[in-house]
Amino acid sequence: MVEILQYRRIMLKQLALCLLTFLMFVQIAEARIRYYKWEVKYEYKSPDCYKKLVITINGRSPGPTILAQEGDTVIVEVKNSLMLENLAIHWHGIRQIGTPGMDGTEGVTQCPVLPGDTFKYEFKVDRPGTYLYHAHYGMQREAGLYGSIRVSPADGKTEPFAYDYDRSIILNDWYHKSTYEQATGLSSIPFVWVGEPQSLLIQGRGKFDCSSTPSASGVCNASNPECSPYVMTVIPEKWYRLRVASLTALSALSFQIEGHNMTVVEADGHYVEPFVVKNLFIYSGETYSVLIKADQDPLRNYWMTTNVVGRLPNTTAGLAILNYYPNHPRRSSPTAPPAGPIWNDTAPRLAQSQAIKARQGFISTPPAISDRTIVFLNTQNKVNGYTRWAVNNVSFTLPHTPYLVAEKYNLRHVFNQSSPPTGYDFQNYDIYNVANNTNATLNNAIYRLQFNSTVDIILQNANSMSNNTSETHPWHLHGHDFWVLGYGTGKFDIYNDPYKYNLVNPIMKNTVPVHRYGWTALRFKADNPGVWLFHCHIESHFHMGMGVVFEEGIEKVGNLPSSIMGCGEAKGLGKP
Ligand SMILES: O=C1O[C@H]([C@@H](O)CO)C(O)=C1O
C-alpha cells in the first residue's frame, strides 16, 4: 500500500513538472519580444561613390533588418542623435491593430521625436511576410533612414512554396542634394523640381559616374569600397527566395536578373498565385518575394539590374552581382547587363498589375458590396502660385498637433472640421488634358469612415500640368490592407466598371500604383480604430499635398502613450 502511494506521488510530481515545462514553453512561444536599440544620426557616406550626409541606424544605411515571427512583439528604442532634426519612423505594412499611436507618422499619429530624445516603438507583427520601415518626417526617408522587416510564419504554419535560402534587398533612388534643399525648392516660387535621381541603389549601393565631378575635390571616388556593388552569392542548383522592396523617392522601377526568370509568390505580405516574370515592375512602398533557382552556367556571375520606367530616364541602371559560388564575388558578369523594358510603355506594367491574384488556399474574399465609394481624382495644381498635388482639388497639409491626439482629446480647432470632397466633376473633367483651371485649395480636413463599414476607393489619374503627361503614383494606406478590385485605362465609369471587379481572388496589398491616365479600384474594411494616412509614396508628391487622412472608430481607441504628445496642443496631455 505504501509503495503504491509513493509511486502515485512520484507520478503526480512528474506530471506536474511536465505541465509546468509545457506552460513555460507556451508562455515563451506566445510572448516573444524582439528588442532593438537604435541610434539614428547623420554620417558622411558614399553609397554611390559620391560623399554626402546620410542618415544611418547604428552606423548603417539601409538599417538593420528586423527579424521576427508572426505574433511577436517588436520593441524598437530609437535615440534621435540627428542633432538638428526631428524624427519619426513608420513600420510600413504593419497594421498597428490596437496600437494606432505606434504607426510612426509625424503629424498624423505622433509628434516628432526631438533631437536628443529616445522614443520607444512597441507593436505586434501579426502576419508573416515582407515589410519595411522608414522615416516619416518631412522628406527624411530619402536621406537613407530605411530597412526591411521580415516576419516568418508562426510555429506549425507552412508557406505554400519551398526554398533553400531567404534574402532581402531594397531598391532605391538616390539624390545628392539634401532633403532640406529639395523640400525648400518644392515649396518655393519659382518652383524648383527635384529632377531625376543621380543613381539607383540596390541594397544601399550604386554607382555615380565620378568623371563628372572634379577629382581634386575628393567628393567622388569610384574605388571607394562603400560603393562596390551589392553581391548576392548563390550555390548552384539551390532555390532562393528573394524579397525585393522599393523605397524610391520618385522612380518606378523594373528589376531583372540576367539569365534568370523570377517566380512571384508574395506581394505586400500576401501569397499570390505564382507567375513568372523577366522584369519585375515595382513601385515605391511595394514588396515582392520572388523565387529563383541558381540553375544557370555555374562558372560565371550574372548582373542584377534596376532601371527607371514611367519617366524619361536620366539615371544609369543600378547594378548588383549574382555570384555563383565559388566564383569570385567581385567578378563582373562577362556579358552586358540586360536592358530594362522601354520606359514609356505602360501596357506591360498594367499587365503585371492585373496578373497578380491571391493564392488558392489563401484567398480572403472581400465583402460583395461596399457601404460607400469615394473617388480620388489625382491632379497637379497651383495654390497661390505654388506647385502642388491634390485630391479632388484639395491639397493636403499636416496640422501641427497630430490628428490622433486631436481626435482622442476632441481638440476640434486643431484642424478643419468640414468634410473633404468625395468625388470630382465626373461629367466635365477632361483627364487627358491640362485642366482649364489648375487652381486648388489647401486643406487639412479628414474623411470620417463609419467603423466596420466597407469602403471603396477609386484612384483616378489625370494629366498633370504639363501637356501629354500623366504620372504613375503609388498609393500607400496605413493601418490596413485593401483588396485590389481592378485597374483600368481612362476615366472610371461608376455605372459600369464595378461589374468588372475581381471579387473572386483579388490580391490584398498596402501599396498600389495608379497607372498613367488610368484608374485603380480598392476596397477595405474600416475596422482598425485610429487615424490613418493614405498617400502617394513619392516623397516629393506627399510633401506637395498628395494625401488624405481617414478616421474610424476613434471612440474605441484606448489610452494613447504620452510619448507621442510632445508638440502643439498635444503637449502635456496623456500624463497621469
Ligand atoms: O511634381 C512634379 O513636378 C515635376 C514637373 O511636373 C514640373 O517640373 C514632375 O515631374 C513632378 O512629378
The ligand as a MOL file (V3000), in Angstrom:
LIG
                    3D

  0  0  0     0  0            999 V3000
M  V30 BEGIN CTAB
M  V30 COUNTS 12 12 0 0 0
M  V30 BEGIN ATOM
M  V30 1 O 5.7820 67.2130 -59.1240 0
M  V30 2 C 6.3790 67.2200 -60.1750 0
M  V30 3 O 6.8570 68.3260 -60.8050 0
M  V30 4 C 7.5370 67.9010 -61.9820 0
M  V30 5 C 7.0160 68.5780 -63.2060 0
M  V30 6 O 5.6490 68.2970 -63.3490 0
M  V30 7 C 7.1790 70.0720 -63.1360 0
M  V30 8 O 8.5180 70.4210 -63.1140 0
M  V30 9 C 7.3380 66.4700 -62.0280 0
M  V30 10 O 7.7590 65.6990 -62.9850 0
M  V30 11 C 6.6760 66.0800 -60.9350 0
M  V30 12 O 6.3670 64.8340 -60.6340 0
M  V30 END ATOM
M  V30 BEGIN BOND
M  V30 1 2 1 2
M  V30 2 1 2 3
M  V30 3 1 2 11
M  V30 4 1 3 4
M  V30 5 1 4 5
M  V30 6 1 4 9
M  V30 7 1 5 6
M  V30 8 1 5 7
M  V30 9 1 7 8
M  V30 10 1 9 10
M  V30 11 2 9 11
M  V30 12 1 11 12
M  V30 END BOND
M  V30 END CTAB
M  END
